[in-house]
Amino acid sequence: MATSKTASFYLTETVSLATSSASGSKVQGTIDIGGLVNIASSEALAIESVDFIYQIGSDYDGNLDELAASNYTVTAQVSDQNPGTLLLRADDNNLVAGGALNADVINNISSHSSDFYPDNFGKLDEAFMAVNDTLYLVGSLKGNNAASIAPLFVTARIRARIAKLSKQDWMALAITSTANTD
């Protein structure tokens, strides 16, 4: 059973796709959690929830037509192993959370979805336990051959706490995080 060492706090990371990023462009950012995860004392980062925020343009608003001239999808994922700029399949043990923003520019309609549940893990006993030194954020833009006409910012806002685990639980998590299903 895990015990909480801290109250909840937030970690954030933002990646940006520059103006004129073509359909299929992907970028990666990192969140260093090495100072929060302690092997010797079996401490892990307990991730309670992940929210994705999509902002467009130099004024960080959400106007759909500012990003691309045609329909597009922005995808974001957080993982605890380095995928490069690849998006992970939902059955990968290292996928923490993912989401997508779909935009129908012509009809001025958008929808946001979490494609990996739960993005809200709940309290400590339901949290995603990360025991690696780094979390990775990947952002991707896909559309109907539409290059972005404004910069796109994808931010992951992670609510977490530090948790103390038994040695056996910590080792089980370390083994699980390296045992991909690929």
Backbone as CSV, one residue per row, in Angstrom:
resi,resn,N_x,N_y,N_z,CA_x,CA_y,CA_z,C_x,C_y,C_z
1,MET,0.838,-1.185,0.000,0.000,0.000,0.000,0.879,1.244,0.000
2,ALA,0.552,2.181,-0.829,1.303,3.431,-0.922,0.837,4.401,0.153
3,THR,1.781,5.202,0.632,1.442,6.275,1.546,1.920,7.589,0.938
4,SER,1.143,8.616,1.143,1.457,9.914,0.558,2.546,10.605,1.366
5,LYS,3.553,11.132,0.655,4.627,11.899,1.293,4.384,13.401,1.168
6,THR,3.573,13.824,0.195,3.298,15.238,-0.031,1.816,15.424,-0.353
7,ALA,1.389,16.653,-0.316,0.071,17.000,-0.845,0.179,17.051,-2.373
8,SER,-0.936,17.198,-3.041,-0.929,17.291,-4.508,-0.245,18.576,-4.965
9,PHE,0.462,18.476,-6.081,1.085,19.631,-6.719,0.976,19.437,-8.227
10,TYR,1.340,20.472,-8.985,1.193,20.423,-10.442,2.544,20.497,-11.138
11,LEU,2.658,19.730,-12.200,3.788,19.797,-13.128,3.211,20.167,-14.489
12,THR,3.898,21.015,-15.243,3.426,21.365,-16.586,4.574,21.287,-17.577
13,GLU,4.212,21.012,-18.804,5.156,21.051,-19.923,4.365,21.484,-21.139
14,THR,4.991,22.313,-21.974,4.367,22.783,-23.211,5.282,22.461,-24.378
15,VAL,4.689,21.967,-25.450,5.406,21.808,-26.721,4.731,22.713,-27.726
16,SER,5.499,23.173,-28.715,4.886,24.032,-29.720,5.235,23.554,-31.113
17,LEU,4.226,23.612,-31.963,4.385,23.363,-33.393,4.394,24.727,-34.055
18,ALA,5.479,25.014,-34.738,5.675,26.343,-35.308,4.722,26.603,-36.463
19,THR,4.564,27.883,-36.777,3.820,28.267,-37.964,4.424,27.549,-39.158
20,SER,3.606,27.114,-40.057,3.949,26.350,-41.262,4.333,24.912,-40.967
21,SER,3.986,24.392,-39.772,4.173,22.964,-39.501,3.200,22.186,-40.377
22,ALA,3.713,21.224,-41.091,2.899,20.456,-42.026,2.096,19.379,-41.314
23,SER,1.060,18.887,-41.978,0.281,17.776,-41.468,1.219,16.600,-41.192
24,GLY,1.062,15.986,-40.039,1.934,14.880,-39.644,3.094,15.299,-38.761
25,SER,3.233,16.606,-38.523,4.325,17.100,-37.675,4.114,16.655,-36.231
26,LYS,5.229,16.307,-35.572,5.184,15.901,-34.165,6.342,16.546,-33.438
27,VAL,6.121,16.883,-32.173,7.172,17.444,-31.325,7.122,16.756,-29.971
28,GLN,8.269,16.792,-29.278,8.343,16.159,-27.966,8.930,17.115,-26.944
29,GLY,8.408,17.056,-25.730,8.953,17.790,-24.598,9.159,16.829,-23.440
30,THR,9.957,17.243,-22.466,10.244,16.378,-21.323,9.971,17.092,-20.012
31,ILE,9.616,16.309,-19.013,9.433,16.790,-17.655,10.373,15.970,-16.780
32,ASP,11.364,16.625,-16.215,12.338,15.940,-15.372,11.721,15.690,-14.001
33,ILE,11.551,14.410,-13.653,11.012,14.058,-12.337,12.048,13.292,-11.515
34,GLY,13.303,13.302,-11.964,14.362,12.579,-11.268,14.533,13.017,-9.829
35,GLY,14.311,14.284,-9.542,14.421,14.777,-8.180,13.225,14.419,-7.309
36,LEU,12.160,13.895,-7.923,10.955,13.538,-7.182,10.848,12.041,-6.919
37,VAL,11.530,11.240,-7.743,11.501,9.789,-7.636,12.796,9.353,-6.958
38,ASN,12.680,8.597,-5.867,13.856,8.189,-5.110,13.898,6.668,-5.000
39,ILE,14.861,6.054,-5.674,14.982,4.592,-5.677,15.289,4.074,-4.276
40,ALA,16.246,4.711,-3.598,16.700,4.222,-2.289,15.585,4.162,-1.258
41,SER,14.678,5.121,-1.307,13.587,5.133,-0.324,12.254,4.684,-0.920
42,SER,12.280,4.083,-2.107,11.086,3.531,-2.778,9.984,4.564,-2.964
43,GLU,10.359,5.760,-3.394,9.378,6.807,-3.647,9.079,6.902,-5.139
44,ALA,7.824,7.114,-5.450,7.358,7.225,-6.828,6.551,8.504,-6.982
45,LEU,6.356,8.912,-8.232,5.471,10.032,-8.524,4.086,9.447,-8.790
46,ALA,3.128,9.769,-7.935,1.755,9.292,-8.082,0.981,10.321,-8.894
47,ILE,0.655,9.992,-10.151,-0.054,10.912,-11.039,-1.547,10.736,-10.833
48,GLU,-2.196,11.815,-10.394,-3.619,11.772,-10.083,-4.494,12.168,-11.261
49,SER,-4.023,13.117,-12.076,-4.794,13.514,-13.251,-3.887,14.219,-14.249
50,VAL,-4.314,14.173,-15.517,-3.601,14.855,-16.597,-4.634,15.605,-17.428
51,ASP,-4.399,16.886,-17.634,-5.254,17.695,-18.501,-4.415,18.219,-19.645
52,PHE,-5.006,18.278,-20.828,-4.327,18.833,-21.994,-4.995,20.142,-22.371
53,ILE,-4.171,21.147,-22.643,-4.652,22.472,-23.021,-4.081,22.793,-24.394
54,TYR,-4.934,23.196,-25.317,-4.525,23.519,-26.685,-4.714,25.014,-26.889
55,GLN,-3.643,25.712,-27.270,-3.711,27.147,-27.511,-3.110,27.456,-28.872
56,ILE,-3.674,28.467,-29.533,-3.307,28.784,-30.911,-2.901,30.247,-31.014
57,GLY,-1.830,30.507,-31.744,-1.432,31.877,-32.041,-0.641,32.532,-30.932
58,SER,-0.149,33.714,-31.228,0.689,34.445,-30.277,-0.098,34.986,-29.083
59,ASP,-1.443,35.019,-29.192,-2.246,35.466,-28.057,-2.868,34.286,-27.299
60,TYR,-2.490,33.062,-27.674,-2.865,31.831,-26.955,-4.368,31.605,-26.864
61,ASP,-5.111,31.979,-27.888,-6.558,31.764,-27.834,-6.905,30.413,-28.454
62,GLY,-8.161,30.203,-28.725,-8.612,28.929,-29.243,-9.390,29.041,-30.533
63,ASN,-9.153,30.086,-31.319,-9.881,30.220,-32.585,-9.473,29.112,-33.537
64,LEU,-10.454,28.304,-33.934,-10.185,27.143,-34.777,-9.560,27.506,-36.115
65,ASP,-10.038,28.572,-36.720,-9.585,28.915,-38.071,-8.204,29.560,-38.085
66,GLU,-7.642,29.871,-36.925,-6.294,30.447,-36.888,-5.214,29.401,-37.100
67,LEU,-5.506,28.138,-36.794,-4.468,27.117,-36.869,-4.281,26.586,-38.278
68,ALA,-5.350,26.241,-38.954,-5.234,25.635,-40.281,-6.420,26.069,-41.134
69,ALA,-6.217,26.011,-42.437,-7.265,26.433,-43.362,-8.311,25.347,-43.588
70,SER,-8.003,24.113,-43.190,-8.964,23.022,-43.342,-9.019,22.211,-42.050
71,ASN,-9.814,21.173,-42.039,-10.014,20.362,-40.842,-8.698,19.751,-40.359
72,TYR,-8.576,19.586,-39.039,-7.342,19.038,-38.483,-7.622,18.355,-37.147
73,THR,-6.640,17.593,-36.691,-6.658,16.952,-35.381,-5.329,17.211,-34.697
74,VAL,-5.386,17.591,-33.433,-4.193,17.737,-32.606,-4.255,16.629,-31.564
75,THR,-3.207,15.841,-31.484,-3.144,14.733,-30.534,-2.031,15.005,-29.532
76,ALA,-2.262,14.631,-28.276,-1.250,14.791,-27.234,-1.199,13.520,-26.391
77,GLN,0.005,13.139,-25.989,0.180,11.986,-25.109,1.282,12.271,-24.101
78,VAL,1.107,11.741,-22.892,2.150,11.749,-21.867,2.508,10.293,-21.603
79,SER,3.813,10.008,-21.565,4.287,8.653,-21.275,5.454,8.712,-20.304
80,ASP,5.781,7.561,-19.722,6.898,7.529,-18.782,8.123,6.812,-19.351
81,GLN,8.129,6.514,-20.620,9.307,6.046,-21.357,9.405,6.886,-22.622
82,ASN,10.597,7.016,-23.163,10.825,7.891,-24.311,10.337,7.255,-25.612
83,PRO,9.246,7.780,-26.192,8.769,7.250,-27.460,9.360,7.979,-28.670
84,GLY,10.292,8.910,-28.440,10.730,9.790,-29.522,9.555,10.687,-29.841
85,THR,9.227,10.803,-31.102,8.025,11.574,-31.458,6.919,10.645,-31.950
86,LEU,6.963,9.394,-31.506,5.905,8.455,-31.877,4.746,8.573,-30.904
87,LEU,3.553,8.283,-31.392,2.392,8.165,-30.523,2.256,6.699,-30.140
88,LEU,1.901,6.443,-28.881,1.821,5.080,-28.370,0.421,4.518,-28.511
89,ARG,0.366,3.206,-28.732,-0.912,2.506,-28.762,-1.445,2.419,-27.333
90,ALA,-2.749,2.349,-27.170,-3.389,2.418,-25.850,-3.010,1.271,-24.925
91,ASP,-2.536,0.148,-25.456,-2.174,-0.966,-24.578,-0.698,-0.942,-24.162
92,ASP,0.001,0.136,-24.461,1.394,0.277,-24.034,1.419,0.627,-22.550
93,ASN,2.182,-0.137,-21.767,2.249,0.087,-20.314,2.771,1.462,-19.946
94,ASN,3.461,2.124,-20.843,4.081,3.406,-20.536,3.204,4.610,-20.854
95,LEU,2.063,4.400,-21.465,1.156,5.505,-21.769,0.444,5.939,-20.490
96,VAL,0.663,7.184,-20.102,0.026,7.732,-18.903,-1.336,8.308,-19.260
97,ALA,-1.393,9.139,-20.300,-2.645,9.780,-20.698,-2.524,10.264,-22.130
98,GLY,-3.660,10.431,-22.785,-3.684,10.943,-24.145,-4.993,11.652,-24.417
99,GLY,-4.960,12.545,-25.387,-6.170,13.259,-25.745,-6.063,13.798,-27.155
100,ALA,-7.172,14.270,-27.674,-7.195,14.810,-29.025,-8.184,15.961,-29.122
101,LEU,-7.848,16.910,-29.971,-8.730,18.019,-30.324,-9.019,17.873,-31.808
102,ASN,-10.282,17.709,-32.154,-10.695,17.593,-33.550,-11.400,18.873,-33.954
103,ALA,-10.992,19.428,-35.085,-11.570,20.696,-35.527,-12.132,20.568,-36.931
104,ASP,-13.376,20.965,-37.076,-14.040,21.083,-38.366,-14.087,22.585,-38.640
105,VAL,-13.059,23.078,-39.329,-12.893,24.519,-39.533,-14.040,25.095,-40.360
106,ILE,-14.450,24.382,-41.383,-15.477,24.882,-42.286,-16.781,25.153,-41.548
107,ASN,-17.160,24.257,-40.617,-18.402,24.409,-39.862,-18.188,25.038,-38.488
108,ASN,-16.940,25.425,-38.175,-16.597,26.060,-36.899,-17.036,25.215,-35.701
109,ILE,-16.686,23.920,-35.756,-17.037,22.976,-34.697,-15.754,22.303,-34.213
110,SER,-15.640,22.140,-32.900,-14.503,21.381,-32.369,-14.990,20.435,-31.288
111,SER,-14.208,19.401,-31.071,-14.489,18.481,-29.968,-13.158,18.064,-29.369
112,HIS,-13.179,17.872,-28.063,-11.983,17.467,-27.338,-12.302,16.151,-26.654
113,SER,-11.404,15.201,-26.741,-11.662,13.921,-26.093,-10.398,13.387,-25.453
114,SER,-10.596,12.618,-24.419,-9.507,11.863,-23.837,-9.584,10.481,-24.461
115,ASP,-8.501,10.070,-25.102,-8.565,8.780,-25.775,-7.989,7.667,-24.920
116,PHE,-7.525,7.990,-23.738,-7.026,6.977,-22.818,-7.580,7.289,-21.449
117,TYR,-8.471,6.454,-20.966,-9.077,6.652,-19.651,-8.391,5.754,-18.652
118,PRO,-8.277,6.119,-17.408,-8.734,7.408,-16.939,-7.636,8.443,-17.007
119,ASP,-7.929,9.611,-17.534,-7.010,10.740,-17.430,-7.117,11.334,-16.030
120,ASN,-8.214,11.042,-15.354,-8.375,11.433,-13.959,-8.330,10.142,-13.160
121,PHE,-7.197,9.871,-12.526,-6.981,8.588,-11.882,-7.617,8.493,-10.507
122,GLY,-7.821,9.613,-9.838,-8.409,9.577,-8.516,-7.367,9.723,-7.428
123,LYS,-7.674,9.205,-6.276,-6.801,9.339,-5.116,-5.595,8.410,-5.234
124,LEU,-4.795,8.388,-4.192,-3.501,7.716,-4.200,-3.571,6.242,-4.599
125,ASP,-4.553,5.506,-4.113,-4.623,4.079,-4.421,-5.000,3.808,-5.879
126,GLU,-5.451,4.822,-6.625,-5.804,4.670,-8.030,-4.835,5.400,-8.960
127,ALA,-3.831,6.055,-8.416,-2.919,6.891,-9.200,-2.030,6.056,-10.112
128,PHE,-1.575,6.675,-11.193,-0.560,6.070,-12.061,0.779,6.354,-11.400
129,MET,1.501,5.313,-11.028,2.781,5.471,-10.333,3.919,5.475,-11.344
130,ALA,4.658,6.579,-11.389,5.819,6.692,-12.279,7.088,6.558,-11.445
131,VAL,7.980,5.669,-11.886,9.231,5.445,-11.161,10.446,5.780,-12.018
132,ASN,10.227,6.302,-13.208,11.330,6.685,-14.091,11.736,8.128,-13.816
133,ASP,12.832,8.577,-14.432,13.356,9.921,-14.188,12.682,11.016,-15.004
134,THR,11.942,10.646,-16.045,11.417,11.634,-16.980,10.033,11.232,-17.461
135,LEU,9.178,12.226,-17.641,7.915,12.046,-18.347,8.064,12.732,-19.698
136,TYR,7.354,12.234,-20.708,7.484,12.744,-22.072,6.117,13.175,-22.592
137,LEU,6.081,14.347,-23.203,4.877,14.874,-23.838,5.120,14.918,-25.338
138,VAL,4.221,14.304,-26.110,4.292,14.358,-27.571,3.036,15.048,-28.080
139,GLY,3.216,16.021,-28.972,2.114,16.709,-29.624,2.184,16.459,-31.117
140,SER,1.037,16.248,-31.748,0.990,15.920,-33.169,-0.135,16.695,-33.845
141,LEU,0.122,17.146,-35.074,-0.870,17.853,-35.879,-1.103,17.067,-37.161
142,LYS,-2.365,16.745,-37.441,-2.717,16.080,-38.700,-3.918,16.789,-39.284
143,GLY,-3.904,16.918,-40.597,-5.020,17.576,-41.267,-5.053,17.205,-42.726
144,ASN,-5.985,17.810,-43.414,-6.145,17.562,-44.855,-5.112,18.353,-45.635
145,ASN,-3.856,17.941,-45.494,-2.734,18.610,-46.161,-2.677,20.097,-45.834
146,ALA,-3.049,20.432,-44.610,-3.068,21.838,-44.209,-1.903,22.122,-43.279
147,ALA,-1.029,22.978,-43.690,0.033,23.431,-42.799,-0.571,24.421,-41.814
148,SER,-0.008,24.442,-40.599,-0.539,25.389,-39.615,-0.214,26.812,-40.056
149,ILE,-1.173,27.697,-39.845,-0.966,29.093,-40.208,-0.736,29.955,-38.976
150,ALA,-0.682,29.324,-37.812,-0.360,30.006,-36.555,0.345,28.988,-35.670
151,PRO,1.170,29.444,-34.759,1.810,28.474,-33.865,0.780,27.783,-32.967
152,LEU,1.030,26.516,-32.672,0.159,25.706,-31.829,0.928,25.329,-30.575
153,PHE,0.301,25.511,-29.411,0.903,25.148,-28.135,0.053,24.069,-27.481
154,VAL,0.677,22.954,-27.115,0.005,21.871,-26.405,0.649,21.775,-25.030
155,THR,-0.165,21.936,-23.991,0.334,21.890,-22.620,-0.286,20.709,-21.883
156,ALA,0.553,19.963,-21.177,0.078,18.921,-20.265,0.187,19.480,-18.855
157,ARG,-0.915,19.443,-18.142,-0.943,19.894,-16.740,-1.227,18.659,-15.900
158,ILE,-0.233,18.254,-15.116,-0.267,16.991,-14.387,-0.390,17.268,-12.893
159,ARG,-1.445,16.725,-12.276,-1.574,16.808,-10.822,-0.985,15.528,-10.235
160,ALA,-0.045,15.692,-9.309,0.668,14.527,-8.774,1.029,14.754,-7.314
161,ARG,1.565,13.722,-6.711,2.117,13.781,-5.364,3.223,12.736,-5.272
162,ILE,4.053,12.854,-4.281,5.089,11.858,-4.066,4.531,10.818,-3.106
163,ALA,4.746,9.537,-3.453,4.227,8.441,-2.646,5.358,7.498,-2.253
164,LYS,5.270,6.970,-1.061,6.213,5.973,-0.557,5.592,4.609,-0.778
165,LEU,6.362,3.715,-1.428,5.892,2.366,-1.721,6.724,1.348,-0.954
166,SER,6.204,0.133,-0.825,7.033,-0.940,-0.284,8.092,-1.268,-1.330
167,LYS,9.173,-1.887,-0.937,10.240,-2.272,-1.886,9.682,-3.183,-2.977
168,GLN,8.802,-4.107,-2.590,8.222,-5.042,-3.561,7.347,-4.308,-4.580
169,ASP,6.516,-3.380,-4.115,5.661,-2.616,-5.022,6.495,-1.750,-5.956
170,TRP,7.555,-1.125,-5.430,8.406,-0.268,-6.247,9.072,-1.091,-7.342
171,MET,9.599,-2.261,-6.987,10.253,-3.127,-7.981,9.255,-3.615,-9.027
172,ALA,8.054,-3.959,-8.598,7.027,-4.399,-9.550,6.719,-3.295,-10.552
173,LEU,6.638,-2.046,-10.079,6.394,-0.916,-10.986,7.569,-0.705,-11.934
174,ALA,8.779,-0.817,-11.428,9.953,-0.642,-12.276,9.986,-1.698,-13.372
175,ILE,9.646,-2.934,-13.049,9.621,-4.005,-14.050,8.507,-3.764,-15.056
176,THR,7.324,-3.380,-14.570,6.182,-3.118,-15.453,6.467,-1.976,-16.424
177,SER,7.137,-0.930,-15.934,7.377,0.234,-16.799,8.372,-0.074,-17.912
178,THR,9.149,-1.114,-17.770,10.088,-1.487,-18.837,9.564,-2.637,-19.689
179,ALA,8.429,-3.206,-19.344,7.869,-4.351,-20.066,6.777,-3.876,-21.019
180,ASN,7.159,-3.297,-22.145,6.180,-2.832,-23.123,5.439,-3.992,-23.750
181,THR,4.261,-3.711,-24.243,3.446,-4.731,-24.902,3.731,-4.801,-26.393
182,ASP,4.636,-3.969,-26.885,4.933,-3.947,-28.330,5.573,-5.241,-28.786
